[in-house]
Amino acid sequence: MRVRVIGAGLAGCEASYQLAKRGFEVDLYEMKPKKFSPAHRSENFAELVCSNSFRSDALTNAVGVLKNELRMMDSFIMKVADETKIPAGSALAVDREQFSSLVTKRLKEMKNITLHYEEIEKLDTSVPTIVASGPLSSKAISKSIQDYFQEKDFYFYDAVAPIVTVDSIDFTKAYRKSRYDKGSDDYINCPMNQEEFLAFYQAVITAETAETHDFEKELYFEGCMPFEVMAKRGMKTLLFGPMKPVGLKQEGKEKPYAVVQLRQDNATSSLYNIVGFQTHLKWSEQKKVIHLIPGLEKAEIVRYGVMHRNSYINSPKYLEDTYRVSREKYVFFAGQMTGVEGYIESCASGFVAAVNMVQILQGKEEIHFGQGTMIGAMAHYISHASQSNFQPMNANFGIMNLEKIVKKKEKKEAYAPQSVAHIKELKEKYGL
Ligand SMILES: Cc1cc2nc3c(=O)[nH]c(=O)nc-3n(C[C@H](O)[C@H](O)[C@H](O)COP(=O)(O)OP(=O)(O)OC[C@H]3O[C@@H](n4cnc5c(N)ncnc54)[C@H](O)[C@@H]3O)c2cc1C
């Protein structure tokens, strides 16, 4: 049986390997070197377009847990990453050239993978397909995907505010209240006095911004305005804008000078985003600035704000937690375009899509990894998050279920053993 995989990036390479390993014939389509996206430069597959780090390898870190799950299930990308790793403390970093060329070499050596150096311009849903053409998918296929879903459900720009875990908010300072008490106590408010606001303001206007790619500049102001750009227009812009304190006074307390509001971000209300803080600041600077906000001094930031070109589907509307398109039998999407964010997350989605394609083509039940694992929590997030405000997400513990009740400070240690137990069961049941 043949399966078509579109895009030889992190997701497409993982998916191709898993399919080929299970005896399927794979037609892997990659438009490079004939055509390059604005960020891709190398002729090799699985190109790391920016950092050469796969982030933390620690089992107390969500992406570390995800890597461990992938290693347990014979992930191709993880295997090559481990073989090409370079010293980087507790993180897993690779020699990017060695990594990509080894991925390419290994896939070329697999007999049942046929490589096609061609751009796919139009989606053909009559053949079993995994679409993994990435956040910078070519224009033609983007248009075809837009037509396939509804136009407004395929986004081209990502402007998100940072997200923190609710557990890490200090509620001796923060409080729940909606402006003028309209609606229930949906918002968490972090009040500032004048002195705190001035210190925060100075930090924002002097913070360093991330580098913008040339192809992103034209889009920069099309989305909402970055918080720091608003701040640079003057203090009042913030005080009359996202930090407006009116209608948020607490009974018996002084009226705050400014207020930072947080809004619930996931159904289980474990995550909150900082309202109006879409930003282009460097991640290290975001951390400094956010930790100056009263109540957020120790906030655990599970996703930093970003503003970049990023094509992704409104997955909660269209995809299952197996990355299959709900209305199709064997059309899957994988990688960053499904709303997972990051190299390893993209690889993980390619893995889930491929093993489920195998199940379907063999007439077997689909594999739901479940929120007790990080790989399943990501899959659950992209298929169940809010359809009206869907935003991409990194691996983080805020979206994973911890099935045992443990003390707050023991939580981080508790995820990995649970994930290992679940993956062992799934391996046994499905031969992963
Ligand atoms: C500029 C930028 C920087 C990033 N930096 C990081 C980072 O530092 N760390 C991190 O963890 N994540 C980063 N990401 C996010 C994400 O993890 C990566 O983009 C990751 O490579 C996504 O994997 P993927 O497999 O979904 O797509 P990709 O790795 O982009 O692979 C998609 C492949 O499909 C090919 N393709 C596109 N259209 C077609 C077509 N029509 N026909 C055939 N082939 C096609 C492309 O040439 C490419 O090889 C970054 C994203 C961008 C855009």
Ligand as a Chemical Component Dictionary entry (heavy atoms), coordinates in Angstrom:
data_LIG
# 
_chem_comp.id                   LIG 
_chem_comp.type                 NON-POLYMER 
_chem_comp.pdbx_formal_charge   0 
_chem_comp.three_letter_code    LIG 
# 
loop_
_chem_comp_atom.comp_id 
_chem_comp_atom.atom_id 
_chem_comp_atom.alt_atom_id 
_chem_comp_atom.type_symbol 
_chem_comp_atom.charge 
_chem_comp_atom.model_Cartn_x 
_chem_comp_atom.model_Cartn_y 
_chem_comp_atom.model_Cartn_z 
_chem_comp_atom.pdbx_ordinal 
LIG C1  C1  C 0 11.435 31.163 10.843 1  
LIG C2  C2  C 0 11.124 30.051 11.801 2  
LIG C3  C3  C 0 11.983 29.769 12.856 3  
LIG C4  C4  C 0 11.698 28.713 13.756 4  
LIG N1  N1  N 0 12.569 28.447 14.759 5  
LIG C5  C5  C 0 12.340 27.401 15.603 6  
LIG C6  C6  C 0 13.278 27.072 16.628 7  
LIG O1  O1  O 0 14.309 27.707 16.776 8  
LIG N2  N2  N 0 12.998 26.026 17.445 9  
LIG C7  C7  C 0 11.860 25.280 17.298 10 
LIG O2  O2  O 0 11.666 24.322 18.065 11 
LIG N3  N3  N 0 10.958 25.586 16.339 12 
LIG C8  C8  C 0 11.155 26.618 15.494 13 
LIG N4  N4  N 0 10.245 26.944 14.525 14 
LIG C9  C9  C 0 8.972  26.243 14.512 15 
LIG C10 C10 C 0 8.901  24.803 13.934 16 
LIG O3  O3  O 0 9.284  23.927 14.915 17 
LIG C11 C11 C 0 9.700  24.564 12.727 18 
LIG O4  O4  O 0 9.195  25.385 11.738 19 
LIG C12 C12 C 0 9.657  23.074 12.273 20 
LIG O5  O5  O 0 10.612 22.933 11.282 21 
LIG C13 C13 C 0 8.287  22.628 11.786 22 
LIG O6  O6  O 0 8.360  21.322 11.279 23 
LIG P1  P1  P 0 7.438  20.874 10.052 24 
LIG O7  O7  O 0 7.816  19.487 9.722  25 
LIG O8  O8  O 0 6.034  21.162 10.391 26 
LIG O9  O9  O 0 7.828  21.862 8.864  27 
LIG P2  P2  P 0 9.226  22.100 8.125  28 
LIG O10 O10 O 0 10.337 21.590 8.946  29 
LIG O11 O11 O 0 9.225  23.526 7.713  30 
LIG O12 O12 O 0 9.111  21.171 6.839  31 
LIG C14 C14 C 0 8.240  21.414 5.795  32 
LIG C15 C15 C 0 8.900  20.966 4.509  33 
LIG O13 O13 O 0 7.920  20.997 3.471  34 
LIG C16 C16 C 0 8.497  21.523 2.292  35 
LIG N5  N5  N 0 7.388  22.058 1.483  36 
LIG C17 C17 C 0 6.665  23.192 1.678  37 
LIG N6  N6  N 0 5.698  23.290 0.748  38 
LIG C18 C18 C 0 5.818  22.197 -0.050 39 
LIG C19 C19 C 0 5.088  21.728 -1.181 40 
LIG N7  N7  N 0 4.061  22.400 -1.675 41 
LIG N8  N8  N 0 5.477  20.555 -1.781 42 
LIG C20 C20 C 0 6.533  19.859 -1.295 43 
LIG N9  N9  N 0 7.271  20.274 -0.220 44 
LIG C21 C21 C 0 6.888  21.412 0.396  45 
LIG C22 C22 C 0 9.484  22.542 2.814  46 
LIG O14 O14 O 0 10.506 22.810 1.860  47 
LIG C23 C23 C 0 10.032 21.863 4.070  48 
LIG O15 O15 O 0 11.171 21.103 3.813  49 
LIG C24 C24 C 0 10.503 27.961 13.609 50 
LIG C25 C25 C 0 9.633  28.258 12.555 51 
LIG C26 C26 C 0 9.939  29.279 11.664 52 
LIG C27 C27 C 0 8.993  29.567 10.544 53 
# 
loop_
_chem_comp_bond.comp_id 
_chem_comp_bond.atom_id_1 
_chem_comp_bond.atom_id_2 
_chem_comp_bond.value_order 
_chem_comp_bond.pdbx_ordinal 
LIG C1  C2  SING 1  
LIG C2  C3  SING 2  
LIG C2  C26 DOUB 3  
LIG C3  C4  DOUB 4  
LIG C4  N1  SING 5  
LIG C4  C24 SING 6  
LIG N1  C5  DOUB 7  
LIG C5  C6  SING 8  
LIG C5  C8  SING 9  
LIG C6  O1  DOUB 10 
LIG C6  N2  SING 11 
LIG N2  C7  SING 12 
LIG C7  O2  DOUB 13 
LIG C7  N3  SING 14 
LIG N3  C8  DOUB 15 
LIG C8  N4  SING 16 
LIG N4  C9  SING 17 
LIG N4  C24 SING 18 
LIG C9  C10 SING 19 
LIG C10 O3  SING 20 
LIG C10 C11 SING 21 
LIG C11 O4  SING 22 
LIG C11 C12 SING 23 
LIG C12 O5  SING 24 
LIG C12 C13 SING 25 
LIG C13 O6  SING 26 
LIG O6  P1  SING 27 
LIG P1  O7  DOUB 28 
LIG P1  O8  SING 29 
LIG P1  O9  SING 30 
LIG O9  P2  SING 31 
LIG P2  O10 DOUB 32 
LIG P2  O11 SING 33 
LIG P2  O12 SING 34 
LIG O12 C14 SING 35 
LIG C14 C15 SING 36 
LIG C15 O13 SING 37 
LIG C15 C23 SING 38 
LIG O13 C16 SING 39 
LIG C16 N5  SING 40 
LIG C16 C22 SING 41 
LIG N5  C17 SING 42 
LIG N5  C21 SING 43 
LIG C17 N6  DOUB 44 
LIG N6  C18 SING 45 
LIG C18 C19 SING 46 
LIG C18 C21 DOUB 47 
LIG C19 N7  SING 48 
LIG C19 N8  DOUB 49 
LIG N8  C20 SING 50 
LIG C20 N9  DOUB 51 
LIG N9  C21 SING 52 
LIG C22 O14 SING 53 
LIG C22 C23 SING 54 
LIG C23 O15 SING 55 
LIG C24 C25 DOUB 56 
LIG C25 C26 SING 57 
LIG C26 C27 SING 58 
# 
